Amino acid sequence: MTNELRDITYVKKDFVATVTIQRPQAHNSYTTNTLRELGEAFADASRDDGVGVVVLTGAGNEAFCTGGDVKEYARDYTQRPRDYWKYMGHFAGAVDAIRNLGKPAIARINGMAVGGGNELNLACDLAVAADHARFKQVGVQVGSVAAGGATQWLPIVIGDRRAREMLMTCDFIDAKTALDWGLVNQVVPAAELDAAVDRLARKLLDTFPECMRYTKQQTNFWKDFGWSMTIGHARDWLTLHFNALEPYEGMTAFAEKRRADRIGIRQRARDGGPSETLWGPYAQTCPACGAKGIPQAFRFCGVCGAALVREPVASGRA
């Protein structure tokens, strides 16, 4: 590791590398830079023969990781959707680095694991959770799709119906339920979390490294298959979708700390209005200056200011 780390800490001791997301002020959500640093740390651990186990966790005791920083999404990617494709390259790179470590990865769940945070949990081989931890997927409530591991791996890990419940209702599940469902391997009191993780790491180290590496590779078969068949499609679809109304409303509402008007979007579609874009399709032409591609709901030309003659559109705030 040659670059100075800003969003994570990376410590190696006694054959265990610990990667900690250091953004407790944002519930350990990750930014583009965080993902870049995570990928670099995992890649370094993979190459280092002095590392036999990697532990991934978050700073503090409130959150393991709450996924992508939605404020960054609202500020950057709803404005420049093409850049989300680049961002997803960093996310997929971090996940790939965990999958391809050649060494076991333990998720130390010290609090909330939400959205992409739960997907990082799923990318790890094993998980130990504090008894106050909670788990949740949020994609369909913020204008996204949990296709960064959750749609691919939750059915494998916890079963199809339970996966659909998490993905479609966006309800929290508690640590006990996560253990019952197989989302984590152990649940312990918060005060015992470090000791439990250390015990598990020592068990994993008391194995032959080549046998462990190939065991992980073989056990990854279904996860690798589902991931490789879908992540490229997800990366492109999510990038294009960032130009749509749903992520704009969902992520702007999150940044503004208000409830997203999800029903309003349904009402638009029901009433025959535009539910895919904020101001309707680019359907108008200015009779004064000839500017084309003006959104259907606009009453005046954004180029020359002339009044537009337009067909009325169905209302419905979103």
Secondary structure, 3 states (H helix, E strand, C coil): CCCCCCCEEEEEECCEEEEEECCHHHCCCECHHHHHHHHHHHHHHHHCCCCCEEEEEECCCCEEECCECHHHHHHHHCCCHHHHHHHHHHHHHHHHHHHCCCCCEEEEECCEEECHHHHHHHHCCEEEEECCCEEECCHHHHCCCCCCCHHHHHHHHHCHHHHHHHHHHCCCEEHHHHHHHCCCCEEECHHHHHHHHHHHHHHHHCCCHHHHHHHHHHHCHHHHHHHHHHHHHHHHHHHHHCCCHHHHHHHHHHHCCCCCCHHHHHHHHHCCCCCCCCCCCEEECCCCCCCCCEECCCCECCCCCCECCCCCCCCCCC
